[in-house]
Amino acid sequence: MEMASARSRPAARARQASDQIVAWAACVLVSALSLLLLVAVSSGFGAARLTGEISVLVRTTTAATTTSSSDAVDDVAVVAAAEHCDVVDGEWVRDDDDERRPLYEPRRCPFVDEGFRCRENGRPDDAFAKWRWQPRHCTLPRFDAKNLLETLRNRRLVFVGDSIGRNQWESMLCMLATAVAFAGDGDGDKAASIYEVNGSPITKHEGALSFRFRDYNCTVEHYRSPYLVRRGRPPPRRAHRGAACSTLQLDAMDARAHRWKDADVVVFNTGHWWSRERLLQLRCNFQVGKKLILNMSIEAAYQRAMNTLTSWVHREVNPHKSLVIFRTYSPAHTRASSNGGCAKETTPELNSSRISLHRWPGMVNPAFEPSRSGTAAAKLRVLNVTLMTAQRRDGHPSVFNVAAAARSPARQRADCSHWCLPGVPDAWNELLYAMILKRFS
């Protein structure tokens, strides 16, 4: 009996140790699940800020199916999974493959404003069109113009904002036009297949332009609204010393907002007109309701306008029908500093740690109010291009913003705000393409 008892003690200790290991493993599992839940909840509350996090389509990376981080997905039909990924955590990669870059031939695209035709205006290099954005932890779907047109069939894609928004809109028109089939010399067929609904030419415009892709019954539209909120006359008995002036009604959307709310995809942008110089030039006062606010900072006024945009989206837009996106501020490079100037630049700043975003205060990270309904579908989504764009001081038209014959060296001003086409806005549209696929595919 004594020997039997002695033999049983090691077995008992072994069982006790095994039970402890099982209990420890269970605790670790519960802790891990709790942490994941906490992260999920926290990210939900923080999603209203400009984190740059969007859902993109990627391949499932398994032992059976792997893909190189430098290769784009050629066929969205093979995309096996969707995961959340910070697509602005990436780098600019030189791409000399003539079949991939540029995404369209500028001479064959009639939709580009003269000021954005850098090569045709005499720019000697074309490297600015040979860079693509590569997220570090994502594989973006390779842009497929025909697939996007099919996705947009019987739908409206609307851009609302300033001339930088027009820059992006013209880029999208050119990218989509590559999928339109031609016969004969192509130009006449293209004009018949893609046309402005009202017969208006592309130019710097004060209103709206809408191009229809006939075979897909979809429109790609641009509404010029530099502030997004309504600009109007001052209320009676205005407390302003100047003569003719106007107001920015910070609590009211642009008067044409009813024309956007039923669009299937709406891309907003603003920022460049929210400068002290521009507001003084226009003699603008800030107005809330019927009251002029004379001591409001530009940053506070901009934030109030963003709150108005958010409230309008939650109130007026059907989240089950429409995808609403705010494309963040696109930095200009007008200062002659290590981060500024564009006149002689031919390569990007590949080291993002050298980019200081404090040069664009207030415009970089406005806070968007979450939906009052609390539903994820109703939130305003964000396409954060600020940091990636700040690296591209080589992509501006600079002095090549008019035809060579019209340039006067004594009067020529370098354009360090807008972007050459093809160029940087194409990369924004590749990210937009991923968002649209995720939403509608």
Secondary structure, 3 states (H helix, E strand, C coil): CHHHHHHHHHHHHHHHHHHHHHHHHHHHHHHHHHHHHHHHHHHHHHCCCCCCEEEEEECCCCCCCCCCCCCCECCHHHCCEEEEEECCCEEEEECCCCCCCCCCCHHHCCCCCHHHCCCCCCCCCCHHHCEEEEECCCCCECCCHHHHHHHCCCCEEEEEECHHHHHHHHHHHHHHHCCCCCCCCCHHHHHHHEEECCCCCCCCCCCEEEEEEHHHCEEEEEEECCCCEEEECCCCCCCCCCCCCEEEEEEEECCCHHHCCCCCEEEECCCCCCCHHHHHHHCEEEEECCEEECCCCHHHHHHHHHHHHHHHHHHHCCCCCCEEEEECCCCCCCCCCCCCCCCCCCCCCCCHHHCCHHHCCCCCCCCCCCCCCCCHHHCCEEECCHHHHHCCHHHCCECCCCCHHHCCCCCCCCECCCCCCCCHHHHHHHHHHHHHHHHHC
